[in-house]
Amino acid sequence: MDDLYTEIILDHFKHPRNKGQIDTRKIGKNEKLLSATEYNPTCGDKVTIQIVIEKSDSKTSSLIKKIAFIGEGCAISQAATSMLTEQLKGKTLKDLQKMENEDIYKLLQIPISPARVKCALLGFIATKLAIKT
Amino acid sequence: MPFGKGYFIVPSMIFNAKKLKKDFPILSRKINGHPLVYLDNAATTQKPKAVIDAFKNYYEYSAANVHRGIHTLSEESSEQYENARKRVAKFLNAKSPNEIIFTRNTTEAINLVAYGWGKSNIRKDDEIITSIIEHHSNFIPWQQLCKEKRAKLKIIPLKTGSKHSPTIPSTITITPNRAVSFPLTLDFDNLEKLLTKKTRLTAITGMSNVTGEKPNLKKIIKLAHQNSTLVLIDAAQLAAHEQINVQKLDADFIAFSAHKMLGPTGLGILYAKEQLLKEMPPFLLGGGMVKEVTIKNTIFADPPTKFEAGTPNIAAAIAFTKAIDYLEKIGPQNIAKHTENLSQLLIAHLKKYPQIYLQAAQNPNGIISFTIKNIHAHDISEIFNRQGVAIRAGHHCCHPLMQELNLAATARISFYLYNTEKDIEAVEKALKKVLAVFN
C-alpha cells in the first residue's frame, strides 16, 4: 500500500497546505472572491474552495492571489486538494482553466483506482466550479 | 485460539461457520493475494450454491413468463412462482400467501406503501413517526409524503443523557472524526407522547444498518395500535438476523430484501395485512394486475396480484426459496446468536484502541460501525481491502444519523452466518496496518 499512501500524500494529509477559511474582510478593492463546494456522495466528503483573484481587464489573465480550502475528506482527497492549492498560488485563471484531470493524477503520482477517482478530483472539481461563477 | 493479548473464549459455536463457508463458492476467492474476508453483509450477503443452482436451473429448464399461459413451461413457471410466494408466507407465518407481495427490493416495497396506502390515507396535519437512524429508503418516502400532504414528520431521537449527547460528544475534542461514545440507542421513552390522535403511521427500522440496534418492536407496535396508528417495519437487516413471525409481531407492513439473506438481488418482499392490501390502491400500474381494462376505466385485480405489475423477477423468487431452506436448516435464532457472539468479540478487540470510536448499539447483533481519530473511513477500507478484508465505508444511506453524530462517514463491519473468529483476526491485522500507515 505504500504505492498509494506515499510519504508525500501522508505529509499533505497530516499537514495540509492552505487549509482554512479566507478572511473575507481582508479582500482588497481590486480583488474578487470566488468560491464553490463539491460533495462526494459515496462517502460524504465535502470540500469548499475559496480563490481570491486580482481583478483585471482580461478575465483569464487574472492572478490567483490566495487560495484555500476547508472540508473533510480522506487522505487522497485532502492531499490532492492541498497539492493543487500549492500549485495554483500565483498562477492565472487561464492556467487553471487549462488544467485537466490528468494533471491532478500527475501531481499525486500514485495509482488512482476507479473507486478513488472522485476522492482525487474532489478539490479540483470544486476549483473548476468556483471559476465558472 | 489465542490472538492479541489474552484469550477470548467464544461459547461453543452454535454451528460450524467454517464448514458453512464451503457452501459459498465466492468465499474461496482471493483478493490482492489474500483470502477474501467478507464483512459487508449488511450491504449484501453471499449466496450458497443451492441458490445459485436454482437460479440457473430455472433458466435452463423452466423459463417462461408467469400468469398461467397454458403451455407447459408457463404452467411450471407460474406454479413455481406461486409456490415461492406460499413458501415466504409460511416462513413468516402469514395468514395467507395473499399477504405476500414480491417487489424489486425493500425500497420499492416501502414506496409501495407510501404511494398505495400513504397517498390515500395521509391528509393535511396528519402525522407520521419515524426515527433518526432510518435508512433513506424508510425516511425519504415519508418525508416527501408529509411535504406533499402538508402532514407532520416526527422523528424519534437518539438517547441523550449524562453519558453522551448526540450533537456534543462527551468524550472528544473537535477533530476531523468527531468521536461519539458507545452505545448508541434510540430514545423511545417519549413514544407515547409522540403518538397523538393525528398519528397515522410509525415507520421504524427492525435493525439499524449502522448501529445494529434492534428496537423493541413488540412494545412499539402495542403502543401504536393502542393509538390506532399503523406500523411499518423496515426489516431489510432484521429479516436476515431473526425469525419474523408476523402473527406474533402484528406489524401492519413489513418490508425486506432477498439479497440480504442469501437470496438473489432484484427481489424484495412486502408483507401486509390482507385487509389493508384490499383497501389500498395499487402503486405500479400495467399488465398482470387487472381484472378488466376498458378505454375509460380499469378494474384492478385482488391482492397480491394488484401490486405486481409487469413481469416479476421469477427466477429470483424461485431461487429465494432455496435461501429460506438454507436459513431454516441452520435456524435464524442461531444465526442471531452467532453474529452477536462475533460482534461482542470484535467490540472487545476494538475497545483496546483508544483512537477507535464505536457507533454501535449495546448488542449490535452483527453490525458495527466505527471511526478512527484522524483517519478517514475511505482510507480504512482501502487498506483493509489490500488485506482482502471487505468492509464498507461511507454514510450508509443514513445522512440524518450522520449529521446528528457530526460524522462524514464511518467504517462498517457486518457479520453473517459464514463469518468466523478467524475473520476477526484478519480485521485486527488490517487495523494494525491502518494505524501503522497513519501513525
Chai-1 contact restraints between the chains, C-beta under 6 A:
chainA,res_idxA,chainB,res_idxB,connection_type,confidence,min_distance_angstrom,max_distance_angstrom,comment,restraint_id
A,M1,B,I383,contact,1.0,0.0,6.0,A-B,restraint_1
A,M1,B,R386,contact,1.0,0.0,6.0,A-B,restraint_2
A,Y5,B,V437,contact,1.0,0.0,6.0,A-B,restraint_3
A,T42,B,G394,contact,1.0,0.0,6.0,A-B,restraint_4
A,C43,B,H378,contact,1.0,0.0,6.0,A-B,restraint_5
A,C43,B,G394,contact,1.0,0.0,6.0,A-B,restraint_6
A,C43,B,A409,contact,1.0,0.0,6.0,A-B,restraint_7
A,G44,B,H395,contact,1.0,0.0,6.0,A-B,restraint_8
A,G44,B,A408,contact,1.0,0.0,6.0,A-B,restraint_9
A,G44,B,A409,contact,1.0,0.0,6.0,A-B,restraint_10
A,E72,B,P176,contact,1.0,0.0,6.0,A-B,restraint_11
A,E72,B,A408,contact,1.0,0.0,6.0,A-B,restraint_12
A,C74,B,H376,contact,1.0,0.0,6.0,A-B,restraint_13
A,C74,B,H378,contact,1.0,0.0,6.0,A-B,restraint_14
A,C74,B,D379,contact,1.0,0.0,6.0,A-B,restraint_15
A,A75,B,D379,contact,1.0,0.0,6.0,A-B,restraint_16
